[in-house]
Each structure stands twice: as structure tokens, then as C-alpha cells.
């Protein structure tokens, strides 16, 4: 069993704690909860686990081999650098950092420490979204040519002390949730190479948009699109992937994003559909972020054991780059080349 510390005990941190409880290879050995309320709640809910107000006791404990960081976005780089510097493996919640410079510093620190840094893009291990990647790689739809993700959901929660509505703490709302979907689109389109450009439009503040539309273009003529609405209701995600010889459609819906009982589906059509033809329903096990966190925790620890990142820092950096370039594009009203320097918060 690997002894793991959890940094952050807000709403999402609690789900990480539950995931570590359920992961066969993990023992939740300590919780770092800087806030008064979160520290009291952690102590009350997990009386058998030491609760610290600062990271130092965890960094100085040689029995703790890994750290899961579920703190506000602006704290990710500082906390992960400290943990890596102390010789801990790190599972770092998305976004990897708020700037590309911090992403690079984290990757360098992991390499220098000889420790594994894996980024928390848990959708990759989903029985739903991960299965889409497998179907693409199997050639079920021929060469993929286009992918689209659409998110329609209720407004964001405020987070502890309102951090999710504080630009300095969150970075941007693009870094908060679209970062997941940028990661999926780049992952699904890995055979296309990196994007050549990004074009985005936003409703309202480009950093905190209630609606966002983004197009990623690739050198081979492929393109991917992302559309998000955070001024809606409930939580609904739709994915469409079109290939040269088929298509995939997958849906996920629930009243809340952290639902244990969502409505989800995955359909595949091989070849070119004719009017009235039905697609093949692909069976799935339980799907949703609350389930994927458990899978991620177990697979991350297995990766720590063998020196392999479940989601490597390079992928986390690319997803952050998409977010920063999308914000810049929306702000400047133009298409931005992939290798052009993004603005930083």
C-alpha cells in the first residue's frame, strides 16, 4: 500500500479522499486543509487521519510517498513544486498550472527529482470517454477527421472563499473546465499532430465567459470544436467524432456534474449511415467523474510504482496552452497560431 497525502479538502477534495479510500493500492495517510472550516470538517469526517494546516509536516514525513493536490488552481504549481522537491510523487488536479512557464518548471522539477508527476485529466480513464479513444485507435470509424465536444451546465459553484470567481485564484473559467475537453480533443486527434491555430469567441469577459466557442485547426485539414455554456441548467456533455468510415456519438447527463446516477450512452456507426439505420450501442460500466477519480487514483499509484505518468506533464501543458490561446483569441477577436505566445494571467 502506498501512503498518500491529500492537499485540499473542499468539495472536490472530499471526492479525492473517497477515491483514495476506494483505491486498493492507496492509504490516505494525511490531509492538508489550510482553511478553518475545511480543517474542522476533515477532522470530523476522518478522525483516523492526521489533519495539518500546512504542507510542511507532509513533506517531512518519509513514509508518505505521494501527494494528491486538489487545491485552488493558483496554488497548483507552488504546492506541486514543493512536493516534488521533497521527493514525493504527485497527482496534480487540472489545470497543471496557470502559465506555461509554471508548467515547464513542474516538468523540470519532476525530472530532476526522479519522481512522477501525473495530471488529473481523469476523463481519460473513463469507461465512456476513454472507450471513444479505443474505438478511434481500433479504426472503428476509419481515420478521424473531426471531433466536437459540447458542454451545457448550471453556473459554477463559488468554491471555498469564492475562489472560482476570483481571476487571481482560478486563472480563468477556461482553465477550470474546458481544459478537460481540450485534453480529450488533443488526445483523440493525436494522429493529427498539434493544432496549427485556435479561434475562439466568448460571451462576456473572455476569461470568465458564460458561453465559449473554440475551433482548433490541424495541418491535415482536420478540425475540432468545443462549445461550452455555463449559464444553463443541469449538466450535459455531448461528444461527436466523425471519421472517413463511420462516426461516434456519446452523451452524459445528470442534474449535477458529480452524480452517481447519470444517464449516459455511447453509439458507434461503422461505414456511411443511410436514413433510418440505427447505430450500435456500446455497453459501458459506471461513468462519471466520481467513478473516474477512483480509477485514476489506482492507476496513478500503479504508475508511480513503475515510474510512468498516467497523464504526462507534456499533455497537461498542451491543454493549458489551448486554454490560454483560446482566451487570447476571444480577447483579440482573431485566430491565433499555435506557437504564438499566449497571454498569461
Beta strands, then each sheet from edge to edge (+ up, - down):
strand 1: 2-7
strand 2: 26-32
strand 3: 50-52
strand 4: 66-69
strand 5: 89-93
strand 6: 117-120
strand 7: 144-153
strand 8: 195-203
strand 9: 211-218
strand 10: 223-229
strand 11: 235-243
strand 12: 246-254
strand 13: 263-270
strand 14: 280-281
strand 15: 336-337
sheet 1: 3+ 2+ 1+ 4+ 5+ 6+
sheet 2: 14+ 13- 12+ 11- 7+ 10+ 9- 8+ 15-
end
